[in-house]
Amino acid sequence: MNLRRRSKATSEVSTHSLNDIMFFLLLFFLIASTMANPAVIKVLLPKAKQTTTPVNVRQVNLIVTKDIKFYLGKDKKEIFKQDLKASLVKYAEANKDTQEGTKQDLTFVLHIDSEVPWKEVVEILDLGKELNLRMVAATDKK
């Protein structure tokens, strides 16, 4: 009497290397996602019930961080506080509409951190009023 079991061929899939592959993919996507926006300046904006954005208006971003650093334009070039007036005039003149010949067609959007003292905000708004520039404050939705 033969009581031995018959040996059956079993097929297995080795998943040992999948852990390494998943780790490298995770690492790649983490690094790639941080490189997607390398020139982003984090600013915590104040909250508002309603936010509106003007349509068909040329906008220039003026960013003020909580440690009172100023960044102007699309390239987010850092400028010093004492050079703010000259930079605003220079930027407005460079972007002046040739048909109308006024600085009013350009709108400066102020992205000011909520921790910036009001004194600084009022100084910037007074400077805009003095230079006859249009300035609006950016906010986040509540």
C-alpha positions in Angstrom: 0.0 0.0 0.0 1.4 3.3 -1.1 0.4 6.1 1.4 2.6 8.9 0.1 1.0 12.0 -1.2 1.6 12.9 -4.7 3.7 16.0 -5.0 1.9 18.8 -6.9 3.7 21.6 -8.5 2.9 24.9 -6.9 3.5 28.3 -8.5 4.5 31.3 -6.4 5.1 34.9 -7.2 7.9 36.5 -5.4 6.9 39.8 -3.9 10.0 40.6 -2.0 11.2 43.3 -4.4 7.8 45.0 -4.5 8.6 46.7 -1.2 11.7 48.3 -2.6 9.9 49.4 -5.8 7.0 51.0 -3.7 9.5 52.8 -1.5 11.4 54.2 -4.5 8.2 55.3 -6.1 7.0 57.0 -2.9 10.4 58.8 -2.6 10.3 59.9 -6.2 6.8 61.4 -5.9 7.6 63.2 -2.7 10.6 64.8 -4.2 8.8 65.6 -7.4 5.9 67.2 -5.6 8.2 69.5 -3.6 10.0 70.6 -6.8 6.7 71.5 -8.6 6.4 74.9 -6.8 9.9 75.9 -5.7 9.2 79.7 -5.8 6.2 79.7 -3.6 6.2 82.1 -0.7 3.9 81.0 2.1 1.7 83.7 3.4 -1.3 83.2 5.7 -4.0 85.5 4.4 -6.8 87.0 6.5 -10.2 85.4 6.1 -13.2 87.1 4.4 -16.8 86.0 3.8 -16.6 86.7 0.1 -13.7 87.1 -2.3 -13.9 88.6 -5.8 -11.3 88.8 -8.4 -11.4 91.6 -11.0 -11.8 90.3 -14.6 -9.6 91.6 -17.5 -7.3 93.6 -15.2 -3.6 93.3 -15.2 -2.4 92.2 -11.8 0.9 92.5 -10.1 1.4 90.6 -6.8 3.0 92.4 -3.9 3.7 89.8 -1.2 4.6 90.8 2.4 5.6 87.9 4.7 5.2 87.9 8.5 8.9 88.8 8.9 8.2 92.0 6.8 10.0 90.9 3.6 8.6 92.3 0.3 8.4 90.4 -3.0 7.1 92.0 -6.2 6.0 90.8 -9.6 5.7 87.4 -11.2 9.3 86.5 -10.5 8.8 87.3 -6.8 11.9 89.4 -6.6 12.7 90.4 -3.1 12.9 94.1 -2.5 13.8 96.1 0.6 11.4 98.4 2.4 13.4 101.5 1.6 13.3 100.6 -2.1 9.5 99.8 -2.2 8.4 103.2 -3.5 11.0 103.3 -6.3 10.2 99.7 -7.2 6.5 100.4 -7.4 7.0 103.4 -9.6 9.4 101.6 -11.8 7.1 98.6 -12.1 4.1 100.7 -12.9 6.0 102.8 -15.5 7.3 99.6 -17.2 3.8 98.1 -17.4 2.0 101.3 -18.4 -0.6 100.9 -21.1 0.5 102.8 -24.2 -3.0 103.6 -25.4 -4.3 105.1 -22.2 -1.1 106.3 -20.7 -2.2 105.9 -17.1 -1.0 103.7 -14.2 -4.6 103.0 -13.3 -5.0 100.0 -15.7 -2.5 98.1 -13.4 -3.7 96.6 -10.1 -1.4 95.7 -7.3 -2.8 92.7 -5.4 -1.5 92.8 -1.8 -0.8 89.3 -0.4 -0.1 90.4 3.2 0.3 87.8 6.0 -2.3 88.1 8.7 0.5 88.5 11.3 1.9 91.6 9.7 1.3 94.7 12.0 -1.4 97.1 10.7 1.1 99.9 10.7 3.0 98.2 7.8 -0.3 97.6 5.9 -1.4 101.2 6.3 2.1 102.4 5.1 1.8 100.3 2.0 -1.7 101.6 1.3 -0.6 105.2 1.9 2.3 104.7 -0.5 -0.2 103.4 -3.2 -2.5 106.4 -2.6 0.5 108.8 -2.9 1.6 107.2 -6.2 -2.0 107.0 -7.5 -1.8 103.2 -7.8 -4.7 100.8 -7.5 -4.2 98.3 -4.7 -6.5 95.5 -3.5 -6.0 93.1 -0.6 -6.1 89.3 -1.2 -8.0 87.2 1.3 -8.9 83.6 1.8 -12.5 82.3 2.0 -13.8 81.6 5.5 
